């Protein structure tokens, strides 16, 4: 089997630094959690009971606060 060399990144995420990739993930997850609270009573109730406000999600360590 012949080895292939990729000369172009798959997409823009491949160009991000580790810190940039973490910021991308934090923004994406925060949007997901906010949508869950706004649209799904199950998650709104779970997050409220746990005192978790998805708008305060700031870094990946905050994942430990999610019920």
Secondary structure, DSSP 8 states (H G I E B T S, - for coil): -------S-SSGGGG--HHHHHHHHHHHHHHHHHHHHHH-HHHHHHHHHHT--GGG--SGGGGGG--
